Amino acid sequence: MDDLRQEILTEIRRSLAADLKLPGPVELHYELASDLEVDSMGALVLAVALEDRFRVNLVGIEASSVVTVEDLVGVVERAVRAGRAVP
C-alpha cells in the first residue's frame, strides 16, 4: 500500500475510533454499514473528517459506490490525486 492510501486508512481508523467511538480493528475489506455499523450520520461525520484532513471536496460522490473501507480509501485517494481541493 502506498503512503497516501496508508495515510487515508489511518485517518479513517482515527475518525471511526475518536469521532464515532467505534472500538476494534478496521480493515480494508470491512463493509462500512454491515461490519462497522456506520449509519448515515456516521458516514457524514467520517466524510467531513476526511474532507478536513485531506482538503478535498467529496460532495457529489455516489454514496452507493462506497461499500467497503477500501472503496472509501479509493474515493478519497482519487479526489486527492485529482486535486479536488476545497475552495
C-alpha positions in Angstrom: 0.0 0.0 0.0 1.5 3.4 -0.9 1.9 6.2 1.5 -1.2 8.2 0.5 -3.5 5.1 0.8 -2.0 4.3 4.2 -2.5 7.8 5.4 -6.1 7.8 4.3 -6.7 4.4 6.0 -5.1 5.8 9.2 -7.4 8.8 9.2 -10.4 6.6 8.6 -9.4 4.4 11.6 -8.7 7.6 13.7 -12.1 9.1 12.9 -14.0 5.9 13.5 -12.4 5.5 16.9 -12.4 9.1 18.0 -15.4 10.6 16.4 -17.7 7.6 16.2 -16.4 5.7 19.3 -16.0 2.5 17.2 -13.8 0.1 19.1 -11.9 -2.6 17.4 -10.0 -3.2 14.2 -10.8 -1.6 10.9 -9.6 -3.5 7.8 -9.9 -2.6 4.1 -12.4 -5.4 3.4 -14.8 -4.4 6.1 -18.2 -3.1 5.0 -19.0 0.3 6.5 -22.6 -0.4 7.1 -22.7 -4.1 8.0 -19.3 -4.8 9.6 -18.7 -1.4 11.2 -22.3 -0.3 11.7 -21.7 3.2 10.2 -25.1 4.8 9.6 -25.9 7.8 7.5 -24.9 10.2 10.3 -21.7 8.3 10.9 -20.9 8.4 7.2 -21.4 12.2 7.2 -19.1 12.6 10.2 -16.5 10.4 8.5 -16.7 12.3 5.2 -16.3 15.7 7.0 -13.2 14.4 8.8 -11.7 13.1 5.6 -12.5 16.4 3.8 -10.9 18.4 6.6 -7.8 16.2 6.8 -7.1 16.0 3.1 -8.6 19.3 2.0 -10.8 17.7 -0.7 -14.4 18.0 -1.6 -16.3 14.7 -1.5 -19.7 16.2 -2.5 -21.1 14.5 -5.5 -19.6 11.1 -4.7 -22.2 8.4 -5.2 -22.6 7.0 -1.8 -23.9 3.7 -3.1 -20.5 3.1 -4.7 -18.8 3.2 -1.3 -19.5 -0.1 0.5 -16.2 -1.1 2.0 -13.4 0.8 3.7 -11.3 0.1 0.6 -13.9 1.8 -1.5 -13.7 4.9 0.7 -9.9 4.9 0.6 -10.1 4.8 -3.2 -12.6 7.7 -3.4 -10.5 9.9 -1.2 -7.3 8.9 -3.0 -8.8 9.8 -6.4 -10.1 13.2 -5.0 -6.6 14.0 -3.6 -4.8 13.0 -6.8 -7.3 14.8 -9.0 -6.8 17.9 -6.9 -10.4 18.4 -5.9 -9.4 20.9 -3.3 -11.9 22.6 -1.0 -12.4 26.2 -2.0 
